[in-house]
Structure formats: structure tokens, C-alpha cells
Amino acid sequence: MPTITLDDTITIAFSVKDRAATSAWYQQHLGFKELLAIDEAGWTELATNTPGVTIGLGDAEEISAASTMPVFGVPDFDSARAALEKAGVTFDGEAIEVEGMVKVAAFFDPDGNAIMIAEDLSSK
């Protein structure tokens, strides 16, 4: 039995140098639709053609292939994090909350790959 419950969403997050240009590229070449762009959070999100899967673009000065991170949606961030920590999963610091939008935190798999969980707060 899994440690936590995931919802039916996943965001693949990319670090980018120019969110507007990268968003335009995804829209032009892959037909994705920009859902939101929040400059103060340094974040843009695009809908893909796959239900429940979005592409997230985050501001970054340095880019590497290791900057790609899957972000799994969870219905209850606090209980999901507590369950993962109880199971010995290591998190990369405290949770980050953008009020009224999202609560997120990154953790690592056994090989050090970063994964993130996120609770959508926009409908709460």
C-alpha cells in the first residue's frame, strides 16, 4: 500500500531563463495553452494535450537537465508530507506556500532525483 494518496494531476516543472519566450515556444510548437503566469512567483503554467498533465516554467539563472522535476498533486499536503517523512523520505527544506495558489515541497528518491508534491489551494 502506498504511503500517500496522489490526485490525478502531474506537473513537469522546468527551470527556464525566459518564461514568456519558453511559454510561447510550447504554445507555437506543441499547441499547449498558457493557464497562468504569476510574475511575483516566477511561475508560468501550461496545459498539455494530456488531461491532468501540465508544464510548469520557473525562473532560473542557471539551467541544467537536472533542473527538470515532476510535481505530483496531492489532496492534502500536510498529511502527505508527514507520511513521507515518517517513512524516512528526506525533504529539501520547508514547504513553500503561495497564498491562495499552491503549497509545495521537494524531496528526493534513493538516487537523489528531486520530486515535488503540491496541493492546489486555488479552490479552497
C-alpha positions as CSV (number, residue, x, y, z in Angstrom):
1,M,0.0,0.0,0.0
2,P,1.4,3.5,-0.9
3,T,2.5,5.9,1.8
4,I,0.4,8.8,0.4
5,T,-2.5,9.4,-1.9
6,L,-1.9,11.2,-5.2
7,D,-4.6,13.1,-7.1
8,D,-5.0,12.8,-10.9
9,T,-2.6,15.6,-11.8
10,I,1.1,15.9,-12.6
11,T,3.1,19.0,-13.5
12,I,6.5,18.6,-15.1
13,A,8.5,21.6,-13.9
14,F,11.3,23.2,-15.9
15,S,13.7,25.9,-14.9
16,V,13.9,28.5,-17.7
17,K,15.7,31.8,-18.3
18,D,12.7,33.5,-20.1
19,R,9.3,32.2,-19.1
20,A,7.4,34.3,-21.7
21,A,9.6,33.1,-24.6
22,T,9.5,29.5,-23.4
23,S,5.7,29.6,-23.0
24,A,5.4,31.0,-26.5
25,W,7.6,28.1,-27.8
26,Y,5.4,25.5,-26.2
27,Q,2.3,27.1,-27.5
28,Q,3.6,27.5,-31.0
29,H,5.3,24.2,-31.4
30,L,3.2,21.8,-29.3
31,G,-0.2,23.5,-29.1
32,F,-0.1,23.9,-25.3
33,K,-2.3,26.6,-23.8
34,E,-1.0,29.1,-21.1
35,L,-3.1,28.7,-18.0
36,L,-1.5,31.3,-15.8
37,A,1.6,33.5,-15.4
38,I,2.5,34.8,-12.0
39,D,5.4,37.2,-12.2
40,E,5.8,37.7,-8.4
41,A,6.1,33.9,-8.0
42,G,8.3,33.4,-11.1
43,W,5.9,30.8,-12.4
44,T,4.0,30.1,-15.7
45,E,1.9,27.0,-16.2
46,L,0.7,25.5,-19.4
47,A,-2.0,22.9,-20.2
48,T,-0.7,20.0,-22.3
49,N,-3.0,17.9,-24.6
50,T,-3.0,15.2,-21.9
51,P,-5.7,15.6,-19.2
52,G,-4.2,16.3,-15.8
53,V,-0.7,16.9,-17.1
54,T,0.7,20.5,-17.1
55,I,4.1,22.0,-17.8
56,G,5.4,24.5,-15.2
57,L,8.0,27.0,-16.0
58,G,10.0,28.5,-13.2
59,D,12.5,31.4,-13.3
60,A,16.2,30.4,-13.1
61,E,19.5,32.0,-13.9
62,E,21.3,28.7,-14.4
63,I,19.8,25.8,-16.4
64,S,20.7,22.1,-16.4
65,A,19.0,18.9,-17.4
66,A,18.9,18.1,-13.7
67,S,16.5,21.1,-13.2
68,T,13.6,19.1,-14.5
69,M,11.3,17.9,-11.7
70,P,7.9,16.0,-11.7
71,V,5.4,17.6,-9.4
72,F,2.7,15.3,-8.2
73,G,-0.6,16.7,-7.0
74,V,-1.8,15.7,-3.6
75,P,-5.2,16.4,-2.0
76,D,-3.7,17.1,1.5
77,F,-0.2,18.5,1.5
78,D,0.4,18.3,5.3
79,S,-0.7,14.7,5.7
80,A,1.2,13.6,2.6
81,R,4.4,15.2,3.8
82,A,4.0,13.8,7.3
83,A,3.5,10.3,5.9
84,L,6.6,10.6,3.7
85,E,8.7,11.9,6.5
86,K,7.5,9.1,8.8
87,A,8.6,6.7,6.1
88,G,12.1,8.2,6.1
89,V,11.9,10.4,3.0
90,T,14.2,13.4,3.0
91,F,12.8,16.8,2.1
92,D,14.7,19.7,0.7
93,G,13.8,22.3,3.3
94,E,10.4,23.7,4.4
95,A,7.2,23.9,2.4
96,I,6.7,26.9,0.1
97,E,3.2,28.3,0.0
98,V,1.9,30.9,-2.4
99,E,-1.2,32.0,-0.6
100,G,-4.4,31.1,-2.4
101,M,-2.5,29.2,-5.1
102,V,-0.3,26.3,-4.1
103,K,1.7,24.6,-1.3
104,V,4.8,22.6,-2.4
105,A,7.9,20.9,-1.2
106,A,10.7,18.9,-2.9
107,F,12.0,15.6,-1.7
108,F,14.5,13.0,-3.1
109,D,14.3,9.4,-4.3
110,P,17.0,7.0,-3.4
111,D,19.2,8.2,-6.2
112,G,18.9,11.8,-5.3
113,N,16.4,12.7,-8.0
114,A,14.2,15.6,-7.0
115,I,10.4,15.1,-6.9
116,M,7.8,17.6,-5.6
117,I,4.4,17.3,-4.1
118,A,1.9,20.1,-4.4
119,E,-1.6,20.9,-3.1
120,D,-3.7,23.2,-5.2
121,L,-5.1,25.9,-2.9
122,S,-6.9,27.9,-5.5
123,S,-10.3,26.2,-4.9
124,K,-10.1,26.3,-1.1
